[in-house]
Amino acid sequence: MRKGQATVFIALAILLALVFVLVYQFRYDLIGKARSAELLGTLTMPPEFNEIRSDIQQCIDHEAGEALALVGLQGGYIDLEDRPKTQWLGFNVSYLYYNDAAIAPSIQSIEDELSSHIAYSVLENCRMRHLGFNVTYSNVARVGADVEGRNVLVRMSWDIEVSKGGVERKFRDFSSSFEVRLAELASLAEEIANTYAERPDSLCMSCLIDAAKDRELTMELIARQDDLIFIINDPHSRIDDEYWRYVFAFKL
């Protein structure tokens, strides 16, 4: 009896294993077919549709680049309406030291501001018309900005439908990548602000310049009547072939 029961259990185990293998193989085949269909759809897409997607991508790249340039010129912030700030060469520059406290932004807050600003500017500026095509843009664009290492990656999910002569295509996922050391420069600015907040009477400007050189950066300090302007230039970070910089100020 026990031998018969063991035989039944073994048979059931083999049967379950076979079912698992078949289900896994079926799922794998479905995923493979879906990816092949997506690739085939891209390859067989009429050239005019690809050109529309390319135009939209270029607009997204431009708006994301403008946002990165702005966040660098304003010390890690984009919205300065309710923040302490000063003027430098016609630009608003945020104070990262104000009222005896360091108020530098975190990487997370920089990512959040970039995401919100890019989503807004893309919806405002990238809904382009194309002659002979019916293009429908969603009113919602979901953006995620990843500031990490020596790069900034912007991912966007934006539903767009394009049709012409009975042919219809849908676009959704876009991405833009920039070789910009935003994370490193923002961390350096935060470190300088925190150090100054602890010892405001012992700011070593030559030490700061040397610290910048160690990171392959150049730093300029402009002492004015009631504040300091810091300009960090990075020869390794560029947007549209222009050098990128990080500018912030301290209120004395």
N, C-alpha and C positions, 0 to 999 in steps of 0.2 A: 504493500500500500504506500509506504513512504517512498519507495523507488518510483512508483507511478506519479506521486505528487511532485517529486523532484523533476521528472520528465516534463510535466505540465508547466512548471515554473520556468524551466529552461526554454521551452517552446514559446511561452509568452514573452520572455525577455528578448528572444531573437526577433519575434514579431514586432515588438515595440521599437527595437533598434532599427529594423527595416523601415518602419513607418517614419521614424525620426529622420533617417537618411533621405527618404523620398520627399518629405516636407521641405527639408533644407535645400535639396536639389531643385525643387519646384520654385521655391522662393528666390534662389540664386538665378535661375533661368529668367524669372519675371524681372528682376532688377537689371539683368544683362540686356534683356529686350527693351526695357524702358530707356536705358542709357543709349542703346543703339538707335532707338527711335529719335531720341533728342539730338544725337549727333547727326543722324540722317536728315532731320528737319533743318538743322543749321546748314549742312552742306548743300541741300537742295533748295534752300531759300533763294528766291529771286534776288539778284544783285541790288535792286532798288531798296528792298527791305533791309538788307545788310547795311546799306548806306545810311538809312534812317537811324538804325541802331547805333552806327558809328557816330553820327552827328550828335545824338543824345549823350553818348558816352563822353565825347569831347566836351560837351557843355558841363557835364557832371565833373569831369577832371578840372575844368577851369574854375568852377565854383568852389570845389574842395581846395584847390590851390590858393584861391583868394582868401578862404577862411584860414588856412594855415599861415599865410603871410600876415593876416590881421592878428591872429592869436600871438604871433611872435612879436609884432610891433607893440602889442598892448600888454606884454608881460604875462601871458597865459590866460588872459580874459578876452572875451568878445563883447559882452554886454557890460558897459562901464557906466550905465546911467545912474546907478545908486552906489557906485564905488568911488573911493578917494582916488583922484587922478590929477595929472598935470599935463602940460603941453610941451611937446618937443618937435620942432620942425613941422608944425601944423598937425601932428598926430596926438591923439589922446594916449597917455602912458599911465598905466596903473601904478599906484604906490604899493610895494610889497612890504614896506615898513612904514607904519603910520600910527600916531598916538602911542609911541613906545611899545609897539607890538608888531610881530611878523605876521603878515597876512597873505603869504604866497599860496597860490592855488595848488591843490593836489592833482595828480595825474588823472584821477577819476573825474574831477570837476572839469578839467580841460577836455577830456573825452566827451563829457556830457554837453559842454558848450559847443564844441565842434559839431557834434551830431545834430543838435537842434538848429544851429545856424545853417549848416549845409542843407538840411531838409527844407528849411524855409526858402533859402536862396534858389535851390533847384526848382521848387514848385513855382517860384516867381519868374525865373528866367529861362527855364529849359523846356517849356511846353511849346515846342516849335511847330509851325505849320509846314506841311510839305505839299506842294502843288500836285493835284491828281490823286492824293491819298486821303483817306479818312483816318485820322489819328485820335484816339481817345486816351486821355491820361487820367489815372486815378488821382483823387484829391489828397491821398495819403502816401507819403514816402517815408519808409522806415530806414533810418540811418544808424550805423554803428561805427564809431571811430576807435581804432585800436592804436594807442600810442605806446610803442614798446621798442626798446633797443635803438637801432639807428633808422627805423622806418615808422611811417604812419600809414596804416591801411584803413581805407574807408569802404565799407560795404553798404550797399543800398538795395532795398527791395521796393520796387515801384512798378505797379501793374500798368502796362501800356498795350493797347490793341491797335494794330495797323491793318488796314484792308484796302484792297484795290481790285476791281474787276472780278469780284467773287473769291479772291485769294485773301486769306486772313492769317496774320501771325501775331503772337503774343510775346512780349518781352517782360521780364521781371527783375532779374538779378544783374546788378552792375557793381563794379569795384574799381577803386583808384588807389594806387600805391605811390608813395613819395619817399625818397631817400632823405629824410629830414630827422636830425637828432633832437627832436622836441623833448623826448623823455629825459635825455641827459642834460640839456640846457635848463629845462624847468627844474630838475633836481638840484643843479648847481645854484640857480637863483634862490631856491628855497633854503639851501644850506647857507648861502651868504646872508640872507635875511634873518635866519635863526641865530647865526653867530653874532650878527650886529645887534640883535635884540638882547642878547646876553651881555655883550660888552660894547655898548655904543661909543665909548670913548677910546677904543683901541682898534679902530679900523685900519688895517694894513693894506694899503692900495697896491703896493708892489707885490705883496703876498698873493693878492687876488689875481693880478696879472700873471704871476708865475703859475698859479693853479690852473688858469685858463690855458697857458702854453702847454702844460702837462697833458691836457685833453685835446691838443691840437686846435685850440681856439685862440682868438684874439679878443681882448677886452679893452674898451674905452670907458673912462670915467669922466663925467663932466660935472664939476662942482659949481653949483649956482648959489644964489643968496640963501635960499631956505630949503634946498633939496639937492640930491645927488641923482644923476642919470647914469645908468649902467647900460652899455651896449656890448653885447656878446656877438661876435661875428664867427660864423662857422663855414670855412671854405669847403667842407665836405657835404654841406646841405644846400640844395638848390631847388628852386621851383621855377619852371619855364626858363632854365638857364640863368637865373638870377640868384645871387647868393642870398641865403636866408639868415635872418638875425633875430636875436631875442633882446627886447628892450624893456627895462623896468626902472622904477625910481624909489628912492627913500625920502621920506619927509623928515627933515632935520628939526 
